Amino acid sequence: MPSATILEKKQEYVEHLRGKIEAAPAGVLVDYIGINVEQDTALRKELREAGVDYKVVKNTMLHLALQNTPYAELDSVLTGSTALALANEEDSLAAARILCKYAEKSKGKFTVKIGYMDGKVMPAEEVVALSKLPGREGLLSMLLSALTGNLRGLAVGLNALAEKRAEEGGEQPSQTEEKPAEAETKEAAEETPAEAKAEEPKADEKTEESAPAEEKAESSDAES
């Protein structure tokens, strides 16, 4: 029978494991028995560099840790060898992506058992499908490409608008040049009646000049 100290340590371990499972945004359980030491070392290195917490766990300890959590369904696959990979907040798909890649290369020797993400338990098929999605770097690259394309389109549109305005601005001077000519025509039209009025008194003067001559002729006739 295990001593009280051993039981206490096991209980602490279970609580610690439960806390890590609940805190992780995603996790994957795998059967690792089919890979050799060299492959296991390479796998652990890649997972560590991606920020994934990977460790071999005893099924009994994991069974206890899953109790009273949203992931109690994970208990259904706790047979054989089991390793648990917990992703981080920066890239919640890292664990699934790396482990599914190794599982595909191993041709059945290394298998994905089950997984979870954001409180939902997922069968192996869904974990594999999830692993095909782009990771954080892939999403950032796609976002950058989209932003670059939008900025390029905006630049082309602004350039076209500037050219159109420049063309419209080039036509305006010709319209402005025509305005003085129109003004001169208007002034000439306004001056014509004034000139006509100025000439009218001359006609009156001739009439007045001819009137005394006629009177003088009438006077001469009267004397004779």
C-alpha positions, 0 to 999 in steps of 0.5 A: 500500500502506497504511503501517505507521502506518495499519495500526496505527491500523486495527488499534487501531480494530478492537480498540476496536470489538470490545471495545465490541460484546462489552461491550454487552448488545445491538446492532442493525445498520441500513441508514440510506441511506433517511433524510435529514439532518434525520431522521438528526439527530433519530434520533441525538439520540433515541438519544444521550438514551437512552444508545445508542452509534450510529455509521456503520461500514465493513463491512470494519472491522466484519467484522474486529471480529466475528471471534473473537466470539460475533457472527460471524453478523452478518457475513452482512448486511454489505452496503450502508450499515451503522450500528451501535447499541449499547445500555447496561446500564440499558436494553438494549432502547432501541436496538431500540425506537428504530430499529424505530420509525424503520424503521416510519415510513420505510416501507422507506427505513430498515431493520433488518438484524440484531441481538443480545442476551446472546450470541445473534444475532437476525434482523430479525424477532426484533429487531422483536418485541423492540422491542415489549416495554416498556422500563425505564421501562415495566417500572418502571411495571408493577412499581409498579402491581402493588405498589400493587395488592397494597398496596391489597388488603393495606390492605383486608384489614387493615381488614376484619380490624380491623372484624371484631375490633371487632365481636367485641369489642363482643359480649364485654361482654354475655357478661361482664354475664351472668356476675354473674347466673349467679354470683348464682344459684349463690350463692343455690343454695349458700345454700339448704341452709345456711338449711335447716340453720339452721332444723333446730335450731328443730324439735329445740328444739320437741321438747325443749320438748314432752318435759318437758310430757309428763313433767309430765302423766305425773307428775300421773297417777301422784300421783292 
